[in-house]
């Protein structure tokens, strides 16, 4: 049974009796559907409904997401006050989640980990990015009756269209390199957990093949973000983990106030889907 969503991608669901599952080979079904529709499909999701089983096939996305990450913690600390998640969900969406707990060490790590983990679970359950962020804000606001604050960056990239949505609550600037030129997305919103209703600032940008998104915790931007934007423009990194490490170590070296903070740098680049 095919279905068309508003953006034109195709989803096909094939339901078979459980006793015939051994004859419904996914690879063969993919080939048959491709021949019928003249479209490419990824590996299906299997839903077991007892007597019936259902395979859900999603049209193959135009892009894939390539990720990189690096974290540095202050000397003497065992825990990082920043937490992040990088995930590509079935249905063609890449997500980056970065949360920076207020301060550093154990308390900050608890708040940021709770925020990043809960957002991820809600996204995996099918909630929108916006709904997930608002639920996390409520959870931080009531957590044990204590003051629990964390900045939140939530990024969703549609791998069919390249359309990116960025949600921010008190987060550091985000650097985007599009068509070889950098731009910076900043926010004046409050961190999550302060008010019962936080207005996450939302930005939307269209990305294309090879475009790069860089998420940063505030430990990386104590000397501003212009130098990061210039570095991102000038370099065409092959290894995104090494590129994130270069930004993080340079940010630590540039700091001149004698203090240290947790530093997290995340990257996502759009590449051709295989």
C-alpha positions, 0 to 999 in steps of 0.5 A: 500500500503506497503513501505519499507525504506532502514532500513527495517521498514514497512510503510503501507498507507490505503486510504478510501473514507471519507463516509466509514471512520466510517467503517474503524476503526483504531484498527481493521485495525491494527489487520488485518495488523498485521495478514497479515504481522506478524508485529506490528504497532502503531496507524496510522496518519490520513491525510484528503484529502477532498473526501478521507482519508488516514491512515498511519501505521508505523511498531512498533519500537523496542525501546521507549525513556524515557526523563528527564530534569532539569533547574536551573537559577541564583539567581535574574534572571526570565528567563533561557538563555537555552532552550530545546525540547524533542520529539518523532516523528511519524516514530520512531525518538527521538529528543533532542534539547538544545540551550544555548544563549550567556550570561544569562537573557532575551537576551540569552533566546530569542536567545535560545528559537528561536533556539530550537523552530524553530528546533523543528518545522522544524523537525516536518515538516519533515526536517532532523536534519542537514537541520534544524540546518543550517536553524536556523544558518541562522536565527540567523545570520540575526536576526534584524541585531543584534549579536545573538549567541547560542550553539546548541545540536541536537540529533536524535535516530532511535528507530528501530535501536538504531543509534544515531546522534549528531550535535554540534555547540559550545555546551558543552560535551555530556555524553553517557553511553553504556553497562554500560561504559561512553564516552564523546563527545566534540566539537570544533565548533563555536556557531550558528549565528556567520558565514553564514555557520557553520559546525556542528560537527556530531558524530554517535553511536549505542545505545542499551536497557538501554543506556543513553544520557546526554546533558548539557549546559556549566553551568553544566560543569564549573568543567569539565564533568569527574565527570558527566561521573563517576556519570552516570556510577555508578548510575542506575537511576529509575527517570530521572528527579531526576537524572537530578536534582542531576547532576544540583544541584551538578554542582552548588555546585561544582562551586567555582568561586563565579559566577552563570550561567544557568544550563540545564541537559537533559537525554534520555534512551532507553527502550523496546517499549510497 
